[in-house]
Amino acid sequence: MTQLRVGLIQTRTPATHAAALDHVAPLVREAAAQGARFILTPECTNVLQKDRTKLLPTLVSLEDDIVVRGLRDLARELGVWIDVGSALVKREDGPDGGKAANRQAVIDPTGAIVATYDKLHMFDVDLPTGETARESATYTPGDRATVVETPLGSFGLTICYDMRFPALHRALALGGAQVLTAPAAFTRPTGEAHWDILLRARAIETGSFVIAAAQGGFHEDGRGTWGRSIAIGPWGEVIGKLDHDEPGVLIADLDLAAVDKARGAIPALKNARAFTGP
């Protein structure tokens, strides 16, 4: 069985956890009602608050987060896989215990969390507009790539800014991933310039499906996100897209046999060679 229907959830996540759950749950139900068996939500599904002094005191562990718990209940009730694109959670251990984690969590149809991934690359930048971002001031980055093997297919996990780092996606594909997840809260200027082309490039380079569920619109905390959730095939073709920044659901049908076909036609994963220099 190579056919897989996925649901990509586009949200405008509020600044409190309770409101975030009320916001995302109906969209997940809508995706399941349309036959999606694997449902991906965006980065920051559980809360969106750029003021770290307001955010950090509200964070709890992944297991105690009410949005994650609500989505685990929904996965069990609906009999679907739910990939929480990311939840902002309190770190339980490590030398940076005072910081948070930007953590993706894959939930199976029993409601169990079967895999997690902490965002590897931190968006630390001074933009020409005068806006600055210092993710590393709030979050401790992960240190491992994650491929999740499921009865539906193999999924390689990434989050937002990760899409600018091809080596991660290549490693995931070499690790067996057929579908690369790219949940995001992309800025509007960079989204307009780079969103589609980066995601299509990652699909073409690896011969993989890429599914990107996005935050969209202007949020309570003042930030603006690009939206335009998209599903891309391993030949770089756009399978489906929400051409707006409003909350909604994108349904896409993936034929996972296309992965082997694309990788056979352009065997870049096999043909790459080690080199020295410059």
N, C-alpha and C positions, 0 to 999 in steps of 0.2 A: 504494500500500500504506500504509494508515493505522494498522494494528494493530501494537502493540508490546508484547511481554511484558518486563517489567523485574523484576529481583531486588534486593531491599533486604536488606542484610546487617546484622544486629544483633550487636554484639560486646561482650565485656567484656575489652578489650585489656589485656594484661599490661604490666609495667614494663620489659621488655627486648625488643629488636627480634626476636631469634630466636624467642622464645616467641610474639610477636605474629604472626609469619608462620605458625607452626604452628597458631595459633588461627584465623586468618581463612581460610586456604587451603581447608580442608574445606568451609566454608560457601559459598565461591565455587563450588566444584565442585558442591555440592548445588543451588545456584541454576541453574547451567548445565544440570545434568541434568534440571531441571524446565522447561527451554525458555527461560530468560531470555536475551535477546540483549544487554541493557544491564544491568550489575550495578553498583550503588552501594554503597560501604562507608562507614562513619561518619567523622566527624572523629577525628583522632588514631589512624588505623588502624595506624600503624607502631609506636607506643609511647605509653603513658600514664603520665606521671610529673610530678606537680605541683611537686616540689622542683627548682627550676631549677639548683641546684648539682650535682645528680645527672644532670639531663636534658641540659644543654648539652654536656658533654664527649662524650656518646654520639652526637650528631647529625652527619650527613654530608650531602653534597649529595643532591638528589633522584635523580640518576642513579646514585649509589653506594649508596643505601639498600637494604638487603637485602630489606626487605618490598616496596618498589616494584619491585625487580628480580624478585622472586618472582611478583608479580602480573602483570608484563609477560610473564613466561614462561607463566603460566596463560592469559592472554588469547590468546596465540599458540597454545597447545596446544588450547584449548577453542573457538577461533574466535569469541570474544565481545568486546564492548566492556566494559571495566572502568573505572569512575570511582572512583579512590582519593579518597574524600570529603575527607580531608586526611592529609598526612604532615607531621610536624614535622621540618624540615630546616634545615641550616646555610645561611645566606645566602652567596652566592658573591661579591657585590660590593656597592657602595653605601656611604654614609657610616655606616650602622648595621651594618657587617659583623660586629660582635661579637654581634649578636642573631640570632635564628632567624626562620624563616618558617613560617606555618601555611598549607600549600600544597595545593590540590586539583590532581589530575592525571588527565586523560582519556587512556585507552590504547585504541588501536584493535586489531582482531583480528590484526594483524601483530606486535603487541607494541610499537608505536611510541607515544611520548607525543606527542599531537597538540595538546594545549592545557593550560595551567596557569592557576591563579587563586590569588592570595594574599588571604587573609581581609582584608576592608576595615575592619571595625569591631572594635575591641578592647574586651573586657569588663573594664572597670576599675570596681570597685564595692566599697562597704562594706555588707555585708548586715546586717539586723537581728539575725541570729543571732550576730553577732560575726565571721563568716567574711569574709575579704577576698579579692579577686581583682584582679590587676594584669597582665593579658595584655601590656600595652604595655611592661612591664619585661623581657619575654622575647622578644616578637615584634615585628617591624617590619610595620606594616599595608601592604596593597597599595594601589594608587592607580588601578586600572582595573577596569571591569566586563567580563565575558567571556561571550560567546555562542559555543557550539561547534556548527557545522553538520556533521551526519553523515548518512549514508544512511538512518539510522533516524529522524531528526528533528532539531530544533534544541533545544539544551539551554543554559539560563542557569545559571551557577554561583554559588552562595552557600554560606556556611559558618556554621552555628549562630547566633551572636548577630546576624548579618546579618538574620535574619528579623524583627527589630524595626524595620527601616528600609524602609518601603514604597517610597521613591523609587528604591532600587536595583532592586527587583523590577519596577517600572514601566519603568525604563530597559531592563532585560533583555527585557521583553515587547515594547517598542517596537523593540528591536533584532532581533526575530524569534523569540525563544525561545518554544517551545511547552510545554516541560517545564522547571520550575525545580527544581534540586537543593538539598537542605537537609540535608546531613550534619551531625551534631551530637553533642556530649557535654554535654547539657543537665543542669543541676543538678536535683535531685529536687524541692525546693520550687517552683522556677519552672516545672519541667516539669508538675507537678500542676496548677498554676494557669493556665498560659498555652500549653502546647505545642500542643494541638489547635486552639485558637481563633486563635492567631497564624498557623499554617500554613493553616488554612481561609480566613482573611481574605486572605492573600497570593494564594491561588488565585482567590478571587472577584474581588478588585480588578483582577487582570490577565487573567482568563479563561484561566488556564494550569493544566496539571497541576503538582502539587507532590509530589515524592518525597523523603521524609526518613528516612534510615538513621541509627540512633542507637546510641550506647554505652548499656549498661544494667547496673545492679547496683552492687555495692560492689567497688572495685578494690584492687589491691595497694598503691597509694600512699595509700589511705585515703579517697579521694573516692567519692561516690555519684552515679550518673547515672540518668536517668529511663527510658531505653528507649522502648517504645511506638512503634517505627518505624511509619510511616504513609504511605499513598499517597492523594492527594486529587485529585478531578476538577475541571475548570474551572468548574463550577457550585457548587463547595464541598462536593460529596458525598464521603464517605469510601469509597474503593474497597476498601481493605484495611488491616488494622492488626494488629500484634502487641500483644495486651493484657497485656503482661508486660515484665519487664526482663531476661529470660534470653537468652543467645545464640541466634540462630535466623535463619531466612530467611523473608522475606515476598515472595510472588510476586503481581504485579498486571498486569492486561492493560489497556493504554491504547489508546483509539481516538482518534488525534490529530485526526480530523475534528471532534471535540467542541470543540476550541479555537476554530475559526472560527465554529461554531454559537453558542458562549457569547459571544464577542466581538461577534457580529452582534446577538444579543438584547439585550445591555447594552453599548453601544459607549463605555464609559468612557474607553478609551484615546484615542479620537478626540474625545470631547466635552470633555476637560479644557481649561481656558483659563488663560492667564497672568493674573496680577492683581497689584495693588500693595497695600502696607500689610501689616499694620496700622501 
